[in-house]
């Protein structure tokens, strides 16, 4: 069985290795930027072949990839047409990664926070109701990892993500695990602005808030688990807001 990619690696800023991935990423970002508006056609195959210096087979596979993500649709005798944004799969890890590369604006950050507040407190409450002994063991391991000394921004972000994934696994609901890409993106977004490890007090508050989630789950207290998860999300939002205000004051 193939091993999953390292945590956060799908959302980093490194170039994709294969021609297919590079072209899909570039066209995907151009779609997200609005270069090809919904209802219009993508450039014809000969134009894309000339632009990227690849075979027709590669271009067709790229278009299949974009279609699978809801961005485009192939129509007989019409060509490949850009779909309306309501059909775009923003939960797709690649689509999220392309959006990360384009940067974050207030609207996108607001959307991330809204979806986290909708999903994660519910997941914490379910984990409090359904957790098994091995789930608690895993959550304790994750919390210990978050508490260790010498974190970089990347390593703390990975430990943070591991904790949230463990909460999702503790729900017993496989669809909760599928929301990991959104959580991943939200953490990357947050840590691009600032990290808890930049401020000892923020670091302590962040770890303590995660410990509260674990305690509520272990106690089987669903309302407390949901409230503790909302607190964790709000701490991240407050950190981003503070960083933005500080940067604005320096201009």
QUISULWO-V306255 format. One record per pair of residues at least 4 apart in sequence whose ideal C-beta (glycine too) atoms are under 8 Angstrom apart, sorted by the first residue. I is the first residue (numbers start at 0). GAP is how many residues later the second one is. D is the distance in whole Angstrom. If there is no record, write none. Layout:
# QUISULWO-V306255
I_GAP_D + I_GAP_D
This chain:
# QUISULWO-V306255
4_4_5 + 4_5_6 + 6_151_5 + 6_154_5 + 6_155_7 + 6_177_7 + 7_4_7 + 7_146_7 + 7_149_6 + 7_150_6 + 7_153_7 + 7_176_6 + 7_179_8 + 7_180_6 + 9_83_5 + 9_84_7 + 9_87_5 + 9_171_8 + 9_174_7 + 10_82_8 + 10_85_7 + 10_86_5 + 10_89_5 + 10_173_6 + 10_174_6 + 10_177_5 + 12_87_8 + 12_88_6 + 14_7_6 + 15_5_3 + 15_6_5 + 15_8_8 + 15_9_5 + 16_4_6 + 16_5_8 + 17_4_7 + 18_4_6 + 18_33_7 + 18_35_5 + 18_39_6 + 19_4_6 + 19_38_6 + 19_41_6 + 19_42_6 + 19_45_7 + 20_4_6 + 21_4_6 + 22_4_6 + 22_25_8 + 22_29_5 + 22_31_7 + 22_35_7 + 22_36_7 + 22_39_5 + 23_4_6 + 23_38_5 + 23_41_5 + 23_42_6 + 23_70_7 + 24_4_6 + 24_69_7 + 24_72_8 + 24_73_6 + 24_76_8 + 25_4_6 + 26_4_6 + 26_15_8 + 26_35_7 + 26_39_6 + 27_4_7 + 27_38_6 + 27_41_7 + 27_43_7 + 27_66_7 + 27_67_7 + 27_70_4 + 28_4_6 + 28_69_5 + 28_72_6 + 28_73_6 + 29_5_4 + 29_6_6 + 30_4_7 + 30_5_6 + 30_35_7 + 30_40_5 + 30_41_8 + 30_51_6 + 31_63_8 + 31_66_6 + 31_67_6 + 31_70_6 + 32_69_7 + 35_4_6 + 35_5_8 + 35_6_6 + 35_46_5 + 36_45_7 + 37_44_5 + 37_45_6 + 37_46_5 + 37_47_6 + 38_42_7 + 38_43_7 + 38_45_7 + 39_41_7 + 39_42_6 + 40_37_7 + 40_38_4 + 40_39_6 + 40_40_5 + 40_41_7 + 41_6_8 + 41_21_7 + 41_30_6 + 41_37_7 + 41_38_4 + 41_39_7 + 41_40_7 + 42_4_4 + 42_5_5 + 42_8_8 + 43_4_7 + 43_35_7 + 44_4_6 + 44_11_6 + 44_14_6 + 44_15_8 + 45_4_6 + 46_4_6 + 47_4_6 + 47_11_5 + 47_14_8 + 48_4_8 + 48_5_6 + 48_6_7 + 48_7_6 + 48_10_6 + 51_6_8 + 51_7_7 + 53_4_4 + 53_5_6 + 54_4_7 + 55_4_6 + 56_4_6 + 57_4_6 + 58_4_7 + 59_4_7 + 60_4_7 + 61_4_7 + 62_4_6 + 62_9_6 + 62_11_7 + 62_17_5 + 63_4_6 + 64_4_7 + 65_5_5 + 65_6_5 + 66_4_7 + 66_5_5 + 66_6_6 + 66_7_6 + 66_13_8 + 68_19_7 + 68_20_5 + 68_23_5 + 68_25_7 + 68_26_5 + 69_13_6 + 69_17_5 + 69_18_5 + 69_19_4 + 69_22_8 + 70_11_7 + 70_12_6 + 70_17_6 + 70_24_8 + 71_8_5 + 71_9_6 + 71_10_6 + 71_11_6 + 72_7_7 + 72_8_6 + 72_10_5 + 73_5_8 + 73_6_5 + 73_7_8 + 74_4_7 + 74_5_8 + 74_6_6 + 82_4_4 + 82_5_7 + 87_7_7 + 88_6_6 + 89_5_6 + 89_6_7 + 89_9_8 + 90_4_8 + 90_5_8 + 90_87_7 + 90_88_7 + 90_90_6 + 90_91_6 + 91_4_7 + 91_89_7 + 92_4_6 + 92_88_4 + 92_91_8 + 93_4_6 + 94_4_6 + 95_4_6 + 95_85_5 + 95_86_7 + 95_88_7 + 95_89_4 + 96_4_7 + 96_88_8 + 97_4_7 + 98_9_7 + 98_86_7 + 99_4_8 + 99_85_6 + 99_88_6 + 99_89_7 + 103_4_5 + 103_5_5 + 103_85_5 + 103_88_7 + 104_4_7 + 105_4_6 + 106_4_7 + 107_4_7 + 107_81_8 + 108_4_6 + 108_80_6 + 108_131_7 + 109_4_6 + 110_4_6 + 111_4_6 + 111_70_7 + 111_73_6 + 111_74_5 + 111_77_6 + 112_4_6 + 112_73_7 + 112_120_7 + 112_124_6 + 113_4_6 + 114_4_6 + 114_67_6 + 115_4_5 + 115_66_7 + 115_67_7 + 115_70_5 + 115_117_5 + 116_4_7 + 116_113_6 + 116_116_6 + 117_4_7 + 118_4_6 + 118_57_7 + 118_60_5 + 118_63_7 + 119_4_6 + 119_44_7 + 119_47_7 + 119_63_7 + 119_109_5 + 119_112_8 + 119_113_7 + 120_4_6 + 120_104_8 + 120_105_4 + 120_106_7 + 120_108_5 + 120_109_5 + 120_112_8 + 121_4_6 + 121_104_7 + 122_4_6 + 122_44_6 + 122_45_5 + 122_48_5 + 122_50_8 + 122_53_5 + 122_56_8 + 122_106_7 + 123_4_7 + 123_43_6 + 123_89_6 + 123_92_7 + 123_93_7 + 123_101_4 + 123_102_5 + 123_104_7 + 123_105_4 + 124_4_7 + 124_97_4 + 124_98_7 + 124_100_5 + 124_101_4 + 125_4_6 + 125_44_8 + 125_45_4 + 125_46_7 + 125_47_6 + 125_50_7 + 125_96_8 + 126_4_5 + 126_8_7 + 126_40_5 + 126_41_8 + 126_43_4 + 126_44_5 + 126_90_5 + 126_98_7 + 127_88_6 + 127_89_5 + 127_91_7 + 127_92_5 + 127_93_6 + 127_94_5 + 127_96_8 + 127_97_4 + 128_91_7 + 128_93_6 + 129_40_7 + 129_41_6 + 129_42_5 + 130_4_4 + 130_5_6 + 130_39_4 + 130_86_6 + 130_87_8 + 131_4_8 + 131_38_7 + 132_4_7 + 133_4_6 + 134_4_6 + 134_31_7 + 134_34_7 + 134_35_4 + 134_82_8 + 135_4_6 + 135_34_8 + 135_78_8 + 135_81_7 + 135_82_6 + 136_4_7 + 137_4_6 + 137_28_5 + 137_31_7 + 137_32_8 + 138_4_6 + 138_24_7 + 138_27_5 + 138_28_7 + 138_31_7 + 138_75_5 + 138_78_7 + 139_4_6 + 139_74_7 + 140_4_6 + 141_4_7 + 141_17_7 + 141_20_5 + 141_21_4 + 141_24_5 + 142_4_6 + 142_20_7 + 142_64_7 + 142_67_6 + 142_68_6 + 142_71_6 + 143_4_7 + 144_14_4 + 144_17_7 + 145_10_7 + 145_13_5 + 145_14_6 + 145_17_6 + 145_60_8 + 145_61_5 + 145_64_6 + 146_60_6 + 147_11_8 + 150_4_5 + 150_5_4 + 150_8_7 + 150_46_5 + 151_4_7 + 151_45_7 + 152_4_6 + 152_38_5 + 152_42_4 + 152_44_6 + 153_4_6 + 154_4_6 + 155_4_6 + 155_35_8 + 155_39_6 + 155_40_7 + 155_41_5 + 156_4_6 + 156_30_5 + 156_31_7 + 156_34_5 + 156_38_7 + 157_4_6 + 158_4_7 + 159_4_7 + 159_27_6 + 159_46_8 + 159_50_8 + 160_4_6 + 160_19_8 + 160_22_7 + 160_23_6 + 160_26_6 + 161_4_6 + 162_4_7 + 162_47_6 + 162_50_8 + 163_4_7 + 163_16_8 + 163_19_5 + 163_23_8 + 164_4_6 + 164_12_7 + 164_15_6 + 164_18_8 + 165_4_6 + 166_4_7 + 166_46_7 + 166_50_7 + 166_62_8 + 167_5_8 + 167_8_4 + 167_9_5 + 167_11_7 + 167_12_7 + 168_7_8 + 168_8_6 + 169_47_7 + 170_5_5 + 172_4_8 + 173_4_7 + 174_4_7 + 178_4_6 + 179_4_6 + 180_4_6 + 181_4_6 + 182_4_6 + 183_4_6 + 184_4_6 + 185_4_6 + 185_50_8 + 186_4_6 + 186_49_8 + 187_4_6 + 188_4_7 + 188_51_8 + 189_4_8 + 189_5_8 + 189_46_5 + 189_49_7 + 189_50_6 + 190_4_5 + 192_46_7 + 192_47_5 + 192_50_5 + 192_51_7 + 193_4_6 + 193_5_8 + 193_45_5 + 193_46_7 + 193_48_8 + 193_49_4 + 195_6_5 + 195_7_4 + 195_9_8 + 195_10_4 + 195_11_8 + 195_43_7 + 196_6_5 + 197_4_7 + 198_4_6 + 199_4_6 + 200_4_6 + 201_4_6 + 201_33_8 + 201_37_6 + 202_4_6 + 203_4_6 + 204_4_6 + 204_30_6 + 205_4_7 + 205_26_7 + 205_29_6 + 206_4_6 + 207_4_7 + 208_4_7 + 208_19_7 + 208_22_5 + 208_23_5 + 208_26_6 + 209_4_7 + 209_22_6 + 210_4_6 + 211_4_6 + 211_12_8 + 211_16_4 + 211_19_7 + 212_4_6 + 212_12_6 + 212_15_4 + 212_16_6 + 212_19_7 + 213_4_6 + 214_4_6 + 214_13_8 + 215_5_5 + 215_6_8 + 215_8_4 + 215_9_4 + 215_11_8 + 215_12_5 + 216_4_8 + 216_8_5 + 218_5_7 + 220_4_6 + 221_4_6 + 222_4_6 + 223_4_6 + 224_4_6 + 225_4_7 + 226_4_7 + 227_4_7 + 228_4_7 + 229_4_6 + 230_4_6 + 231_4_7 + 232_4_7 + 233_4_6 + 234_4_6 + 235_4_7 + 236_4_6 + 237_4_6 + 238_4_6 + 239_4_6 + 240_4_6 + 241_4_6 + 242_4_6 + 243_4_6 + 244_4_6 + 245_4_7 + 246_4_7
